[in-house]
Amino acid sequence: MALMFLLAIYFLLPVYFLIVAATKPQSDLASTNGLAFSHFDLFSNLSTLFSRSDGIFVKWALNSVIYAVLGAAVGTLISALCGYALAKFTFRGREFLFSVILGGVLVPTTALALPLFLLFSATGIVNTYLAVFLPSIVSPFGVYLARIFASAAVPEEILESARLDGAGEFRTFFSVAIRLMGPSLVTIFLFQFVAIWNNFFLPMVMLQKESLFPITLGLFEWNGQTARAPLLQESVITGSLVSIVPVIILFLLLQRFWRTGLASGALK
Amino acid sequence: MTDIAPRATRVVASTGGRRRQRGGGPRARTIAAFLTPFFLPFVLFYLVPVGYAVWQSFLVVRRTGGQYGTSYTTFGGFEQYTKVFQNDEFWSSIGRIGLFGVVQVPVMLFVALIMALLLDTPLLKLKSFFRITAFMPYAVPGVIAAIMWSYLYSPQISPLVDGLKSVGLHPDFLGPGAVLWSAANVSTWLWTGYNMLIMFSALQSIPQELYEAAKLDGASNWTIAWQIKVPIIAPSIILTTVFSIIGTLQLYAEPAVLRQISSNISSTYTPNMLAYAVASGNNYQQAAAISVVIAVITFVLSFGFMRLTSKKAGL
C-alpha cells in the first residue's frame, strides 16, 4: 500500500508541477517553491499563449487533432478491413501476408522516417499535411489486433446466414461484422491515435513550415528558444498543460475499452 | 442498398473464381478489395522505404578530379556499412543505448509487474485510483513528458533540487554521469503504467478456480503470485519486453529535449540522433546505412528475445 502511494505520487508529480507552474507569472517560476501556488496568473498565461506569434499555438493544436483523429479514423477502417479478411477468409498466401505485417510491427518507425523523407521529397509531398498524414494511417499492429478481435467477436454462423440472405461481403462487413467488432475498433482507434499524437520524429523530419507543425514539434521548437527568450518558458509550460489535460481526461473516460483491448491483444 | 458488392461477386463467380472449402466464401477479387486499402499504403510507406533505405545504403557519392570536380553517385558495396562500423560515435551511441536498455527495461517491467500483481490481489484498496494514475502518463507525448521533467531537473526552477538541497544533497540531474538516467526516468515514467496495464489485463483473465485449487493445497499468496500468476502471464511479459526493446532502440525525443538544457548530450547521443545528424549533413547514404543497422539490430534483438523466451516458457 505504501509502495503504491509512493508510485502514485511519482506518476502525479510532473503533472501537478505543471498545473502549479502554469498558474504562475514567469517571474515566480524560479523564485517560488515549484510545488506551491503563488500569484494566480493562469488566465493571463493562457491569453499570452494563444496570442503568441499570431495564435500559432491554436494552429498547432488543430494540426495535431487533424493528424491524430483523421489518421487514426482512416487507419482503423483499413486495419479492420484487412484484419477481418485475414481472420474470416481463407485464401492462398494468407499466413504469408500476415507474417509480413507482423514483421512490420518490428520495423522501427524512426528508421522509416529518413528514407520516407527522401522518397517524399522526390515526389514533392514534403512539407505538406500529406507527408505526416499518409504514413500515419498504416498500423501493422492495428491489423494484428483487428485479426484477433475479428476471430473472437464475429461468429462464423452469422456470416453464413448473412451470405445465405444474399448480402455481399462488404455489406456483411459494414452492417454486421463492424458492429460486433465495435468495442475493439475503439481500442485500435485509441492505440493509433496515441501513436500519431506522440509521434515526433516523423513530423520533425518532414516539416519545415511552422504552420503545419503538430503541438509536440511546436513546443519542442519553443523550448529550444527559451535560452535566448526566457519569457517563452511560461508559454511552454502552459502550452504543455493545455495539450495534455484534454487527452488525459479523454483517456481516463475511455479506460474500459483499453482494458478489453489490451487483454485480448496480450493473450494471443 | 447499392448492390455493388454482390454483383461483383457474381461476375467473378461466373468467371470461375476459386471457392472456399467450407460454405460460400468470397472470391479473390472481393478478398483483394478488403486487403488493398491497407496493403497499398503499407507497401508504399513501409516496404518501399525499407527497400529504398537498403538500396541507398549501398551507394556512395564520389567526385571526379579532386575537391572541385563534379560529384556522382555510384554503387559502393558495403562501403557505407564499413564506415558505420568504424565510426566511434556510432559505437558510443550503441553503448549508451545498450546501457540504458539493460537497466531501464528490467527496472520498468519489474515495477510494472509488481504493480500489476498488487492490483490483482483482493487486499489492495483504491485500485482504480492506482491504476488510473499509473496509466495517465501514457496519454502524454514523449516530448512533453521530457519537457515536464526537464523543468523538474533544471537547477533554477526545480522543486526537487530545492527539496534535496534542504536535506544537504546537491543532485545534478543534467551532469555527465546522471543525464542518461534522467532520460531513463522519463521513459520509465511514461511507460510503466502502460506495461502494467497489459500485465494486469492478462492477470484478470486467469480463471479464479486456479487459485482456489492452489489455496486448498496450502499455497501462500506469494507462492500463487510467483509460481502460478507470473508463468501464466509470461506471454504478455514477453510482449512488453519486445515493445520496450523496440522503444529503447528508437529513443529520440527524450534525449533531444534534454539536449536543449544540458551540454552533456551530444547531437549523436543515440543511434537515431546520429542518423538524423548525418542526414542533416546531406550524407543520406550514410544515414540510410545507419538506419538499416538500427532496424536490423532491433529486429534481431526483439525476434531473438521472443524465440529464446518462448522456448524456455514452453509456448
Interface residues (C-beta under 8 A of the other chain):
Chain A: M1 L3 M4 L7 A8 Y10 F11 L12 L13 P14 V15 F17 L18 A21 L29 A30 N33 G34 L35 L77 I78 S79 L81 C82 Y84 A85 L86 F89 T90 F91 L97 V100 I101 G103 G104 L106 V107 P108 T109 T110 A111 L112 L114 P115 L116 F117 L118 L119 L134 P135 I137 V138 P140 V143 E160 R163 L164 G166 A167 G168 E169 F170 R171 F173 V194 W197 N198 F200 F201 V205 I215 T216 L217 L219 F220 N223 G224 T226 A227 V236 I237 S240 S243 I244 V247 I248 L250 F251 L252 Q255 W258 R259 T260 L262 A263 G265 A266 L267
Chain B: M1 D3 I4 A5 P6 R7 A8 T9 R18 R20 Q21 R22 G23 G24 G25 P26 A28 T30 I31 A33 F34 L35 P37 F38 F39 P41 F42 L44 F45 Y46 L47 V48 P49 V50 Y52 A53 Q56 V111 I114 M115 L118 L124 K125 L126 F129 F130 I132 T133 A134 F135 M136 P137 Y138 A139 V140 P141 G142 V143 I144 A145 I147 M148 W149 S150 Y151 L152 Q156 I157 S158 P159 L160 D162 W189 T192 G193 L197 I198 M199 S201 A202 Q204 S205 P235 S236 L239 V242 I246 L249 Q250 Y252 A253 A256 V257 Q260 I261 N272 A275 Y276 A279 Y284 A287 A288 S291 V292 I294 A295 T298 F299 S302 F303
